[in-house]
């Protein structure tokens, strides 16, 4: 679903620039030049279709931010832009439940707005855990996080926090107070770091204690950052976003290192790491399939390498659809591999046969080319402590499938 942004701005020049900025974030723009015009739009559309509203603080029929209240009451997150930078206006804006306010000071604010809009959309998939024994403090933080579309979780103590972390994999950030009844914040950080590295979970320590020693103890125990109470709205979000983006950047680097550049499937090295980890945990049974596209060289020679790439990507999509809960990989060229943990031979054969037929029936189109392809599969379910041995056996079966006429499964 592509979200919309309601832009309420009376300046034509600002309207043109802001429309480009919002479009850059791949969002649809709905414009209004006054509060009255925005009200008409609201009557004819659902608030759920809007990611947020970008609102000029001063409008002809709403000179003192009245449009902000209207958006908030309509349950649309509000981002406020203003040419007025005096402290009274800033305090007035931040006293409301706004996402952020952006002064029209220079061209950099438009870049900031574009990043903020992209962030609001990404946050819908990201969990943040707030740990504090004070209900008021927890509520304040979770309310601020909800404005930015984060999935919020809260705990009143360290033990509850550790349980939530273990059951909620989408949590990327934990914000913890120092003073709690069952365990201090520093102790909680140390316990969390036994389970989650800094590349998996960011942690921010929070306390009203301004002692530099406490800050140092948090960081040395494994926290990424520290926030002193009372904190301002803007500092809170800057630190939250900075720490979430730290995790995302590491994940992006890891994906690039572990993924095949063309299909997006795990590469051979990452596949071996994943399977080795799974095998160490112990499996009752296991199956492994080695897959090769039939006559792929002929496809490249006849239709060109660009079309060959399209074929590989389409087959990868079908693999992902059929085997999303298993370890898969593009080994290189036209060869793929699937490891099916706790799957016996007969069931593995059925799953692979359904996949083989799906590929055979798929007409792959690209520009003026339409073509179907088939594949041969070698399957073994003879469990061995080494993945390399299973691969060797599957490769022998794959060779037999090719020799027997292709487009078939040969296995134990």
C-alpha positions as CSV (number, residue, x, y, z in Angstrom):
1,X,0.0,0.0,0.0
2,X,1.4,3.4,-1.0
3,X,0.7,6.0,1.6
4,X,-0.4,9.6,1.1
5,X,0.8,12.8,2.7
6,X,-1.5,15.7,3.2
7,X,0.4,18.9,2.6
8,X,-1.3,22.1,3.9
9,X,0.7,25.1,2.7
10,X,-0.4,28.5,1.4
11,X,2.8,29.6,-0.2
12,X,3.1,28.5,-3.9
13,X,6.9,28.5,-3.8
14,X,7.0,26.3,-0.7
15,X,4.3,24.1,-2.1
16,X,6.3,23.3,-5.2
17,X,9.4,22.4,-3.3
18,X,7.6,20.4,-0.7
19,X,5.7,18.4,-3.3
20,X,9.1,17.4,-4.8
21,X,10.5,16.4,-1.4
22,X,7.5,14.3,-0.5
23,X,7.5,12.6,-4.0
24,X,11.2,11.8,-3.5
25,X,10.2,9.7,-0.5
26,X,7.9,7.7,-2.9
27,X,4.7,9.0,-1.3
28,X,1.6,10.4,-3.0
29,X,0.9,14.1,-2.2
30,X,-2.6,15.6,-1.5
31,X,-2.5,19.4,-1.3
32,X,-4.6,22.0,0.5
33,X,-3.9,25.7,0.8
34,X,-6.0,26.4,3.9
35,X,-7.5,24.6,6.9
36,X,-11.0,24.9,5.3
37,X,-9.7,23.1,2.2
38,X,-8.1,20.4,4.3
39,X,-11.4,19.8,6.1
40,X,-13.1,19.1,2.8
41,X,-10.4,16.6,1.9
42,X,-10.7,14.9,5.3
43,X,-14.4,14.4,4.8
44,X,-13.9,12.4,1.6
45,X,-10.9,10.2,2.6
46,X,-10.0,7.8,5.3
47,X,-7.3,8.9,7.9
48,X,-5.7,5.4,7.6
49,X,-4.6,6.1,4.1
50,X,-2.4,9.0,5.2
51,X,1.1,8.5,6.6
52,X,1.1,12.0,8.0
53,X,0.2,15.6,7.4
54,X,2.8,18.3,6.7
55,X,1.4,21.5,8.0
56,X,2.5,25.1,7.7
57,X,2.1,26.7,11.2
58,X,0.6,29.9,9.8
59,X,-2.3,29.7,7.4
60,X,-4.7,32.4,6.2
61,X,-7.6,30.8,8.2
62,X,-5.4,29.2,10.9
63,X,-2.7,31.8,11.9
64,X,-1.7,30.2,15.2
65,X,-1.4,26.5,14.4
66,X,-5.0,25.6,14.6
67,X,-4.5,23.2,11.6
68,X,-2.2,21.1,13.8
69,X,-5.0,20.4,16.3
70,X,-7.4,19.5,13.5
71,X,-4.9,16.9,12.1
72,X,-4.2,15.4,15.5
73,X,-7.9,15.1,16.3
74,X,-8.3,13.3,13.0
75,X,-5.7,10.8,14.1
76,X,-3.2,11.9,11.4
77,X,0.4,12.3,12.6
78,X,1.4,16.0,12.2
79,X,4.8,17.3,11.0
80,X,4.9,21.1,11.4
81,X,6.9,23.5,9.2
82,X,7.2,27.2,10.0
83,X,9.1,30.3,9.0
84,X,8.9,31.5,12.6
85,X,11.8,30.3,14.8
86,X,11.2,32.2,18.1
87,X,11.1,30.1,21.3
88,X,7.4,30.8,22.0
89,X,6.3,29.3,18.7
90,X,8.6,26.3,19.2
91,X,7.3,25.7,22.7
92,X,3.7,26.1,21.5
93,X,4.2,23.5,18.7
94,X,6.0,21.0,20.9
95,X,3.3,21.2,23.6
96,X,1.1,19.4,21.1
97,X,1.3,15.7,20.1
98,X,3.3,16.4,16.9
99,X,5.8,14.1,15.2
100,X,8.3,16.9,14.7
101,X,8.6,20.6,13.8
102,X,10.9,21.9,11.1
103,X,11.9,25.6,10.9
104,X,12.2,27.0,7.3
105,X,15.8,28.1,7.8
106,X,17.8,26.7,4.9
107,X,17.7,24.0,2.1
108,X,18.8,21.3,4.5
109,X,15.4,21.2,6.2
110,X,13.9,19.8,3.0
111,X,16.5,16.9,3.1
112,X,15.6,16.4,6.7
113,X,11.9,16.3,5.9
114,X,12.5,13.7,3.2
115,X,14.4,11.4,5.6
116,X,11.8,11.9,8.3
117,X,8.9,10.8,5.9
118,X,10.9,7.7,4.8
119,X,11.6,7.0,8.5
120,X,7.9,7.2,9.4
121,X,7.1,4.5,6.9
122,X,10.0,2.2,8.0
123,X,9.1,2.6,11.6
124,X,5.8,0.6,11.1
125,X,8.0,-2.6,11.0
126,X,10.3,-1.8,14.0
127,X,9.8,-2.6,17.6
128,X,11.1,-0.5,20.5
129,X,11.0,-1.8,24.1
130,X,10.7,0.7,27.0
131,X,11.8,-0.5,30.4
132,X,10.9,1.7,33.4
133,X,9.2,0.9,36.8
134,X,7.4,4.3,36.6
135,X,4.2,4.0,34.7
136,X,4.2,7.7,34.0
137,X,7.7,7.6,32.4
138,X,6.8,4.4,30.4
139,X,3.6,6.1,29.1
140,X,5.5,9.3,28.2
141,X,8.1,7.4,26.2
142,X,5.7,5.0,24.5
143,X,3.4,7.9,23.5
144,X,6.3,9.7,21.9
145,X,7.4,6.6,20.0
146,X,3.8,5.9,18.8
147,X,3.8,9.3,17.2
148,X,6.7,8.1,15.0
149,X,4.8,4.9,14.1
150,X,7.1,2.5,16.1
151,X,5.7,-0.7,17.4
152,X,6.0,-0.2,21.1
153,X,6.4,-2.7,24.0
154,X,6.8,-1.8,27.6
155,X,8.1,-3.6,30.8
156,X,8.1,-2.5,34.4
157,X,11.2,-4.5,35.3
158,X,14.3,-6.3,33.9
159,X,13.0,-9.9,34.0
160,X,9.8,-8.9,32.1
161,X,12.0,-7.0,29.6
162,X,14.2,-10.0,28.9
163,X,11.2,-12.2,28.4
164,X,9.7,-9.8,25.9
165,X,13.0,-9.6,24.0
166,X,13.2,-13.3,23.7
167,X,9.6,-13.5,22.3
168,X,9.6,-10.4,20.0
169,X,12.3,-10.6,17.2
170,X,11.2,-7.3,15.6
171,X,12.5,-5.3,18.6
172,X,15.6,-3.4,17.4
173,X,16.0,-0.9,20.3
174,X,15.6,-1.1,24.1
175,X,15.4,2.1,26.2
176,X,15.9,1.3,29.9
177,X,15.9,3.3,33.1
178,X,18.6,2.8,35.7
179,X,16.5,2.5,38.9
180,X,14.3,-0.6,38.9
181,X,13.3,-3.0,41.8
182,X,14.5,-6.4,40.4
183,X,17.7,-5.4,38.6
184,X,19.4,-2.1,37.7
185,X,19.4,-0.8,34.2
186,X,23.1,-1.4,34.0
187,X,22.6,-5.0,35.1
188,X,19.8,-5.4,32.5
189,X,22.1,-4.1,29.7
190,X,24.8,-6.6,30.7
191,X,22.3,-9.5,30.7
192,X,20.8,-8.4,27.3
193,X,24.3,-8.3,25.8
194,X,24.8,-12.0,26.7
195,X,22.0,-12.7,24.2
196,X,22.1,-9.9,21.7
197,X,25.1,-8.2,20.1
198,X,25.3,-4.6,19.2
199,X,24.6,-5.6,15.6
200,X,21.2,-7.0,16.7
201,X,19.9,-4.7,19.4
202,X,20.6,-1.0,20.2
203,X,20.3,0.0,23.9
204,X,19.8,3.5,25.4
205,X,20.3,4.0,29.1
206,X,18.1,6.6,30.8
207,X,18.4,8.3,34.2
208,X,17.9,11.6,36.0
209,X,21.4,11.1,37.5
210,X,23.7,13.5,35.7
211,X,26.9,11.8,36.9
212,X,29.4,11.2,34.1
213,X,30.4,8.0,36.0
214,X,26.9,6.5,35.5
215,X,27.0,7.3,31.7
216,X,30.4,5.6,31.5
217,X,29.1,2.5,33.4
218,X,26.1,2.2,31.0
219,X,28.4,2.4,27.9
220,X,31.0,0.0,29.4
221,X,28.2,-2.5,30.2
222,X,27.1,-2.6,26.5
223,X,24.7,0.4,26.0
224,X,25.0,2.3,22.7
225,X,23.8,5.6,24.1
226,X,22.6,7.5,27.2
227,X,19.8,10.0,27.7
228,X,19.5,12.2,30.8
229,X,16.1,13.1,32.2
230,X,14.4,15.4,31.7
231,X,15.0,15.3,27.9
232,X,13.5,17.5,25.2
233,X,11.2,16.0,22.5
234,X,13.8,16.6,19.8
235,X,16.8,15.1,21.5
236,X,14.7,12.0,22.4
237,X,13.9,11.4,18.7
238,X,17.3,12.2,17.4
239,X,18.8,9.6,19.7
240,X,16.1,7.0,18.9
241,X,16.5,7.4,15.2
242,X,20.3,7.4,15.3
243,X,20.3,4.1,17.2
244,X,17.7,2.5,15.0
245,X,19.5,3.5,11.9
246,X,22.7,2.0,13.3
247,X,21.1,-1.4,13.4
248,X,19.6,-0.9,9.9
249,X,23.0,0.0,8.4
250,X,24.6,-3.1,9.9
251,X,21.7,-5.2,8.5
252,X,22.2,-3.7,5.1
253,X,25.9,-4.5,5.1
254,X,25.2,-8.0,6.3
255,X,22.5,-8.5,3.6
256,X,25.0,-7.3,0.9
257,X,27.7,-9.6,2.2
258,X,25.4,-12.6,2.5
259,X,23.2,-12.3,-0.6
260,X,23.5,-13.1,-4.2
261,X,23.6,-9.8,-6.1
262,X,21.2,-10.9,-8.8
263,X,18.5,-12.9,-7.1
264,X,18.7,-11.6,-3.5
265,X,18.9,-15.2,-2.3
266,X,21.5,-16.2,0.3
267,X,24.9,-16.8,-1.3
268,X,26.8,-20.1,-0.9
269,X,29.0,-19.0,2.0
270,X,26.0,-17.7,4.0
271,X,24.0,-20.9,3.2
272,X,26.8,-23.0,4.6
273,X,26.9,-20.9,7.8
274,X,23.1,-21.1,8.3
275,X,22.9,-24.9,7.6
276,X,25.9,-25.6,9.9
277,X,24.2,-23.7,12.7
278,X,20.9,-25.6,12.2
279,X,22.6,-28.9,12.1
280,X,24.5,-28.2,15.4
281,X,21.1,-27.7,17.1
282,X,20.2,-31.3,16.3
283,X,17.6,-32.5,13.7
284,X,15.6,-35.7,13.6
285,X,16.0,-35.9,9.9
286,X,17.1,-33.7,7.0
287,X,16.9,-33.5,3.2
288,X,19.0,-31.6,0.7
289,X,18.2,-30.7,-2.9
290,X,20.6,-29.5,-5.6
291,X,18.8,-27.8,-8.5
292,X,20.0,-27.0,-12.0
293,X,18.1,-25.2,-14.8
294,X,17.9,-27.3,-17.9
295,X,19.5,-25.9,-21.2
296,X,20.3,-22.6,-19.5
297,X,23.2,-22.0,-21.8
298,X,20.9,-22.3,-24.8
299,X,18.5,-19.8,-23.2
300,X,21.4,-17.3,-22.9
301,X,22.6,-18.0,-26.4
302,X,19.1,-17.7,-28.0
303,X,17.6,-14.8,-26.0
304,X,20.6,-13.0,-24.5
305,X,22.0,-12.8,-21.1
306,X,19.6,-10.1,-20.0
307,X,16.7,-12.5,-20.5
308,X,18.8,-15.2,-18.8
309,X,19.0,-12.9,-15.7
310,X,15.2,-12.5,-15.8
311,X,14.8,-16.3,-15.7
312,X,17.1,-16.7,-12.8
313,X,15.3,-14.0,-10.8
314,X,11.9,-15.5,-11.6
315,X,13.0,-19.0,-10.5
316,X,14.5,-17.4,-7.3
317,X,11.0,-15.9,-6.6
318,X,9.4,-19.3,-7.0
319,X,11.9,-20.9,-4.7
320,X,11.2,-18.2,-2.0
321,X,7.5,-18.8,-2.4
322,X,7.8,-22.5,-1.9
323,X,10.6,-22.8,0.6
324,X,10.4,-19.6,2.7
325,X,10.8,-21.6,6.0
326,X,13.9,-23.5,4.8
327,X,17.5,-22.6,4.0
328,X,17.9,-21.8,0.3
329,X,20.8,-20.4,-1.8
330,X,21.9,-19.6,-5.3
331,X,25.2,-21.5,-5.6
332,X,26.3,-19.8,-8.8
333,X,25.3,-19.8,-12.4
334,X,22.0,-21.6,-12.9
335,X,22.5,-23.8,-9.8
336,X,20.4,-23.5,-6.6
337,X,20.4,-25.5,-3.3
338,X,17.7,-26.1,-0.7
339,X,18.2,-27.6,2.8
340,X,15.0,-29.0,4.4
341,X,15.6,-29.5,8.1
342,X,13.3,-32.0,9.9
343,X,11.8,-33.1,6.5
344,X,11.8,-36.8,5.6
345,X,12.5,-37.9,2.0
346,X,8.9,-38.5,0.9
347,X,7.7,-35.1,2.1
348,X,10.8,-33.4,0.6
349,X,10.1,-35.1,-2.8
350,X,6.5,-33.9,-2.7
351,X,7.5,-30.3,-1.9
352,X,10.1,-30.3,-4.7
353,X,7.8,-31.9,-7.2
354,X,5.2,-29.2,-6.6
355,X,8.0,-26.6,-7.1
356,X,9.3,-28.3,-10.2
357,X,5.8,-28.3,-11.8
358,X,5.3,-24.6,-10.8
359,X,8.5,-23.7,-12.7
360,X,7.6,-25.8,-15.7
361,X,4.2,-24.1,-16.0
362,X,5.6,-20.6,-15.6
363,X,5.8,-18.5,-18.7
364,X,8.6,-16.0,-18.2
365,X,8.0,-12.8,-20.1
366,X,10.5,-10.0,-20.8
367,X,9.8,-7.5,-23.5
368,X,9.1,-9.5,-26.6
369,X,10.3,-12.8,-25.3
370,X,8.1,-15.5,-23.8
371,X,9.6,-18.8,-22.7
372,X,9.2,-21.6,-20.2
373,X,12.0,-23.5,-18.6
374,X,12.5,-26.8,-16.7
375,X,14.9,-27.9,-14.1
376,X,16.5,-31.1,-12.8
377,X,16.9,-31.9,-9.1
378,X,19.1,-34.2,-7.1
379,X,17.7,-35.1,-3.7
380,X,19.2,-36.9,-0.8
381,X,17.9,-37.5,2.7
382,X,20.8,-39.6,4.0
383,X,21.7,-37.4,7.0
384,X,25.4,-36.9,7.6
385,X,27.3,-34.8,10.0
386,X,28.8,-32.9,7.2
387,X,26.8,-30.8,4.7
388,X,29.6,-31.4,2.1
389,X,28.9,-35.1,2.0
390,X,25.1,-34.6,1.4
391,X,26.0,-32.1,-1.4
392,X,28.3,-34.6,-3.0
393,X,25.5,-37.3,-3.0
394,X,22.9,-34.8,-4.3
395,X,25.3,-33.8,-7.1
396,X,25.5,-37.4,-8.2
397,X,21.7,-37.6,-8.3
398,X,21.5,-34.4,-10.2
399,X,23.9,-35.8,-12.9
400,X,21.6,-38.8,-13.2
401,X,18.5,-36.6,-13.6
402,X,20.3,-34.8,-16.5
403,X,21.4,-38.1,-18.0
404,X,17.9,-39.5,-17.8
405,X,16.3,-36.7,-19.8
406,X,16.2,-33.7,-17.5
407,X,13.0,-32.1,-15.9
408,X,12.8,-34.6,-13.1
409,X,13.8,-35.5,-9.5
410,X,16.3,-38.3,-8.8
411,X,17.0,-39.2,-5.2
412,X,17.7,-41.9,-2.6
